[in-house]
Amino acid sequence: MKPAVVLLHSSMSSKAQWGELVSQLCDGYRCIAVDLLGYGSAPFPAELGPEYRHTLAHEIDAVNAAIAAHLQPGEAFHLIGHSYGGASALHMARRMPERVLSLTVFEPVAFHLLPEQHPARAEIVAVVERIKACTEAQDATRIFIDYWNRAGSFDAAPAAAQAKMAGMIAKVKRDFEALLGEPATLEDLAALTMPALVMSGLSSPASTRLLAEQLALALPNATALQTRGGHMGPITHAAVVNPAIISFLSDAEITAG
């Protein structure tokens, strides 16, 4: 049986973002790309009362339910995540380290791992506060899109694309709620001894590049790699990101074997 690969996408995206990588991996792997809650065909998180707070645990409960039909009971798999999907992947690996053969993350936005006073965490908290202060979905979406890409990116998009992105900003707010409420620290990653690849983009915001550096140092068996492009590298620069992931998976399979 081919080894399994589980793929988790970024905020304001869907499992479709991995289409090109999946097509390149399908000959040697069983690829299981999952829509995270509120994206693609997955339902918005069910709010259980006024005190409900969304967590990465809720996210991974849904992922586990989605992948169960594709895996044998207890079957191990390779795990790939980008941005919010990368932070979710880190949570998943901590919950079931014995089942994760390798861990690949591209700029996971796991800012909860950093001390509160760390400049990278402070920067993203400031962005979140600006988003929360907006009364209009389009204004909040503009802040989000322009931060991760470049100033003017949202306004440069077609009106239909702007409307689609603005329709997902409510889930983005839940994503940030889950990220900043996660209790894990960098020290907790010492238990993740599987081979890991921590990727980042040369043109990304300083916050995610700094976090990727710290993450690569904290994971016991990690390799750090910077590629051309920015935070959305797996989508905008798939031609350089995908070969690096494929090579890493091949090496990890040899190690697992």
N, C-alpha and C positions, 0 to 999 in steps of 0.2 A: 504494500500500500504506500502511495506517495505521502511524504510528510506534509502536515497541515501548516498553513500560514494564516493567521488572523490579522486583519488590517482595520485600523480605526482612523477615521478621517478628522479633519479640523472642524472648528466651529464654522457655522454658516456654509457648510458644504454637505457632502453625502458620500456614500460608498463609491459613487461613480468616479470620484477623483482618482481612484486607484485603478481605473480601467486599463490604462496602458501598462502599468506594472504587472497587473494580473495576467494580461495577455502574454507577457514575456516570461512569466513564471509557470504558466499552466502546464507545460510539458513535464516539469519535474516536481510540481507541488500541487496540493489541493488548496486553493485560495478561498478563504472565507472572509469577504469584505462585509462589514456590518454598518448599517445606518444607526448612528447614535440617536438617543431620544430627541424628538423634536425636529429631526432632519430626514430628508428623503421620505421613505415610506414609514418611518418609525413614529409612533404617537408622541405627542407632547407629554412631559412628565405629569403624572396624576398628582394633583395637589391634595394631600390628605389633611385638610383643616387649615385654619389661618396661621398656625405656627409652623407650617411645613417649610423646610429648607432643603433645597436640592443638594445632593452630595455625589461624589464620585462613586460611592458604594451603590447608589441607585442606578447610576450609569452602567456599572459593571454587572449588576444583577441582570439588567436587560440584555447586555452583551452575552452573558453566559446562557441566558434562555435562548437567544438567537442562534448561538453556535452549537447548542447541545445536539441538534438533529444531524449535524455534520461530523461529529466526532464520536469515537468509541468512548465508553465510560472511562474516565481517568486518562484519556489519551493526551499526550504532550503535544505542543505546537510551538511554532515560531510566532512572535508577536511584533507587529509593526504599528507605530502610531505617529501622527503628525499634529503638532500644536495641542489643542484640547484633547485630541485622540491620543497624543503622546503622554499627556498627564494622566489620562484614563488608563493607558497601558502600564504606566508605572504603578498605579494603584492595583491593577489586575495582577501584575507580577508579584507584588508584595502579598497579595491574598493567596496566591497559588504558585509559589516559586518552583515547586517540584514539577509543575506541568509546563513551564515556559522554557523551551529549549534555547531560545535566544531572544534578545530584546533589541529592537531597532527603533529609535525615536528621532524625529526631526523637530528640533526646537520645541520640546514639550513646555507648555506654559505653566509649569508646576511651581509658581512663585511662592507657594506656601512652604516650600523646602528651605527658603532663605530666611534669615532673621528679619524681623519687622523693620529694622533700621537700614537694611541693605538697600543701596541706591536702586537696584533693578526692581526690587519689590515695591519700593516707594513710588517708582515711576509708573508701574502698572496700576497701583492703587489709585494714583491720581487720574489715570485714564478712566478707570472704572467709575470714580466719583463724577467725572464730567459726563459720562454716559448716563448715569443714574439721574443727574440733574436735568436732563433734557425732557421736555414735555412732548416733543414730537419725535416719532419713530425715525423719520428721515434724518433729523439732526443727530440723534444718537448713533445711527448707522454710519453717517459721514465720519464721525470721530473714530469709530471702530475701524472702518475700512482704510481711512487715511493713515491711521497709526501703523497698521501692519503692512501697508504698501508704501504710499507716498502721498504728500499733500496734493489734493485735487483729484485723487483716484475715483472717489465716489461721484463727484460731479461730472467726471469725464465718461462715466458709464452710461449706456442707453437708458432711457426712462423705464423701460420694462425691467431691466436688470436692477435698477435702483429700487423699484417697487418690490421685486422679489427678495432682495437683501433686507429691506426694511421690514418685510414680513417675518423675518427670522430673528430680529433683534431681541424679542422677548426671551427666546431660548438662550441667546448669547448672554443675557443678564443672568440667567440661571446657571450658565456655564461658569461665569465669574464667581457666583455665589458658592458653587461647589469647589472651585479651585482655591479660593481664599479661605474657605472653611475647613479644608483638609488638614488633619492634625499631624501629618508625617513631617519629618525633618530629614536633612541630608544624612544624618547618622543612621537613620532607619534603612538606608539603601545598602548598608554594608552586608545585609543578608542576601542581596541579589547577586549571586556568584555566577550566573549564566553569562555566556559571551554577550557583550552589549556594544552597540554602535550608536554613538551620540553625534548627530549631524546638525550643522547650522549653516546659515547663508552668510556670505561675506558682506552683503548689503542689508542685513537684517537690523532691526532696532538693537541698540546696545543692551537693552534689558534681556532679551532672549539669548544673545551671544554670551553675556556674562553668566546667565543661568546654565547654559550648555557647558561652559567651562567647569563650573562647580559640580555639575552632575557627572561629567566624565571623570572627575577626580574622586567623587564619592563612590561610584560603582566599582567594585573590586576588579572586574575583568572587562573594562570598557576601552574602546578605541574612539578617539575624537576625530571628526572629519569636517572641514569646512568646504563648501562648494560655491560655485557662482550662484548669484541670485540672492533673494531675500527670504523672508519668512514663509512665503508661499512656494518655495523652491520645488517641492514634490509635484506641483502643478505647472508652474511657469518654467522650470528647468528640469523637467523629467529626464531629459536626454543625458544629464550628468548625475542626477540623483539616483535614478533607477539602476544603472550599472553598478554603482557603489553598493546598493542594497543587495543586489543579486550576488555579487562577489562575496559579501559578508555572509549571506545565507549559505552559500556553498561551503565556505570555511567552517561555519557553525555546524553544518550537517556532518562534516568530517569529524569534528570534535565530538558531536553527539554519538556518532557511530563508533 
